[in-house]
Amino acid sequence: MAFAFVNYVTLLESDGTATAYLYQNFSVNQSRGSFAYLPFAITTGAGTRGGDRSTARLVTAANQIAVNIASEASNNMYFLQVQTRAVNISDFSDGSLISTELWRVAGYEMDTERVFLNLTSPLDAVRTDAPRRVLSTELVGALPTSGSLVVS
C-alpha cells in the first residue's frame, strides 16, 4: 500500500490574520487551491528528549524572496500554521486531515544554499507575550493555594 502526504503552510500575522504567504510541498510547480508550490521540509512533531515539542524548523532553498519572507516573518513575529493531509494516490486529491500545528516564528538563519525558519511554541512567554488568558476557577475548577503538592 502506498501513502502520500501534503503539508500546507500559512503564515499568520501576530493577530492571527492570514497573510498572502500560502505554500504547499506536494504538487511541483503547480498550485493546490490558493497554495503555491514551495519545496520545503519541516520538522513538525519533533521535540526534545523530554518530548516537549517546543521547537521546529522549516527549511527551503535560499533565494532573495525566501530570505525576505523569512526576515519579515521573524521581525513581525508571525505565526506559522501547518496542516498535514493525506493525499489520494489515485487522483492526488486531498484526503483526510492528519494534523494541524501552530508555531511562532522565532527567527531565521541562512547559508549559501538554505534558509531555516526557526519555530517555537506559540505559548513561549520569554520572547513575546503569552496568550492573555489565565487559569481561573471558572476555566479549570479548584486551584491550588500553595506551591506544595501532596500525592496520596
C-alpha positions as CSV (number, residue, x, y, z in Angstrom):
1,M,0.0,0.0,0.0
2,A,1.3,3.5,-0.9
3,F,0.9,6.6,1.2
4,A,1.3,10.3,0.2
5,F,1.1,13.4,2.3
6,V,1.0,17.2,1.6
7,N,1.9,20.0,4.0
8,Y,0.0,23.3,3.7
9,V,1.8,26.2,5.3
10,T,0.1,29.5,6.1
11,L,2.0,32.5,7.6
12,L,-0.3,34.4,10.0
13,E,0.2,37.9,11.4
14,S,0.6,38.2,15.1
15,D,-3.2,38.9,15.5
16,G,-4.0,35.6,13.6
17,T,-4.9,37.2,10.2
18,A,-3.7,35.2,7.3
19,T,-1.0,36.7,5.1
20,A,-0.6,36.1,1.3
21,Y,2.1,33.6,2.1
22,L,0.4,30.2,1.4
23,Y,2.5,27.3,0.4
24,Q,2.3,23.5,-0.2
25,N,5.1,21.0,-0.8
26,F,3.4,18.3,-3.0
27,S,2.4,19.4,-6.4
28,V,5.6,20.5,-8.1
29,N,5.3,23.8,-10.0
30,Q,1.5,23.8,-9.5
31,S,-0.9,25.3,-7.1
32,R,-3.2,23.3,-4.9
33,G,-6.1,25.7,-4.4
34,S,-4.6,29.0,-3.3
35,F,-1.4,27.4,-2.1
36,A,1.6,27.9,-4.4
37,Y,4.3,25.3,-4.6
38,L,7.4,25.7,-2.4
39,P,10.0,23.0,-2.0
40,F,10.3,22.9,1.8
41,A,10.8,20.4,4.6
42,I,9.5,20.9,8.1
43,T,10.3,19.1,11.4
44,T,6.8,19.3,12.9
45,G,6.2,16.8,15.6
46,A,9.9,16.7,16.5
47,G,10.7,17.5,20.1
48,T,13.5,17.3,22.6
49,R,14.3,14.2,24.5
50,G,11.8,15.3,27.1
51,G,9.1,15.2,24.4
52,D,8.1,18.9,25.0
53,R,7.8,19.6,21.2
54,S,8.8,23.2,21.8
55,T,10.8,23.8,18.7
56,A,10.6,23.0,14.9
57,R,12.3,24.2,11.8
58,L,11.2,24.9,8.2
59,V,13.9,24.7,5.6
60,T,13.8,25.9,1.9
61,A,16.2,26.9,-0.8
62,A,18.0,30.2,-0.3
63,N,17.0,33.0,-2.7
64,Q,16.2,36.6,-2.3
65,I,12.4,36.0,-2.0
66,A,12.8,33.3,0.7
67,V,15.2,35.5,2.7
68,N,12.9,38.5,2.5
69,I,9.8,36.5,3.7
70,A,11.8,34.8,6.5
71,S,13.0,38.3,7.6
72,E,9.5,39.7,7.5
73,A,8.1,36.7,9.4
74,S,10.8,37.0,12.1
75,N,10.6,40.8,12.5
76,N,6.8,40.8,12.7
77,M,6.6,37.8,15.0
78,Y,4.3,35.9,12.6
79,F,2.8,32.5,13.3
80,L,3.1,29.5,11.0
81,Q,0.2,27.1,10.7
82,V,1.0,23.7,9.2
83,Q,-1.8,21.4,8.0
84,T,-0.8,17.9,7.0
85,R,-3.2,16.0,4.8
86,A,-3.3,12.5,3.3
87,V,-3.3,12.5,-0.5
88,N,-5.4,10.1,-2.5
89,I,-2.8,8.4,-4.7
90,S,-5.2,7.6,-7.5
91,D,-6.1,11.2,-8.3
92,F,-3.8,13.2,-6.0
93,S,-6.8,14.9,-4.3
94,D,-6.7,15.9,-0.7
95,G,-7.8,13.2,1.8
96,S,-8.2,13.4,5.5
97,L,-6.6,15.9,7.8
98,I,-3.8,14.3,9.7
99,S,-2.7,17.2,11.9
100,T,-2.8,20.9,12.4
101,E,0.0,22.6,14.2
102,L,0.6,26.2,15.1
103,W,4.1,27.6,15.6
104,R,5.6,31.1,16.3
105,V,8.4,32.3,14.1
106,A,11.3,32.8,16.5
107,G,13.9,33.8,13.9
108,Y,15.7,32.6,10.8
109,E,19.2,31.5,9.7
110,M,20.7,31.1,6.3
111,D,23.7,29.8,4.5
112,T,24.5,29.9,0.8
113,E,22.0,27.1,-0.1
114,R,19.2,27.2,2.5
115,V,17.0,29.4,4.6
116,F,16.0,28.0,8.0
117,L,12.9,29.4,9.7
118,N,13.2,28.7,13.4
119,L,9.9,27.9,15.1
120,T,8.8,27.7,18.7
121,S,5.7,27.1,20.7
122,P,3.2,29.9,20.4
123,L,3.0,29.8,24.2
124,D,6.6,30.9,24.6
125,A,6.4,33.7,27.1
126,V,10.1,34.5,27.0
127,R,10.4,36.3,23.7
128,T,6.8,37.6,23.3
129,D,3.6,37.9,25.3
130,A,2.0,34.6,26.3
131,P,-1.7,34.4,25.4
132,R,-3.7,36.8,27.5
133,R,-5.6,34.1,29.4
134,V,-5.1,33.0,32.9
135,L,-6.2,30.0,34.9
136,S,-9.3,30.6,36.9
137,T,-11.7,28.5,38.8
138,E,-14.3,29.1,36.1
139,L,-12.0,27.5,33.5
140,V,-10.4,24.6,35.4
141,G,-12.2,24.3,38.8
142,A,-10.4,24.3,42.1
143,L,-6.9,25.8,42.0
144,P,-4.1,25.1,44.5
145,T,-3.5,27.8,47.1
146,S,0.1,26.8,47.9
147,G,3.2,25.7,45.9
148,S,3.4,22.3,47.6
149,L,1.9,19.1,46.1
150,V,0.8,16.1,48.0
151,V,0.2,12.9,46.2
152,S,-1.8,10.3,48.2
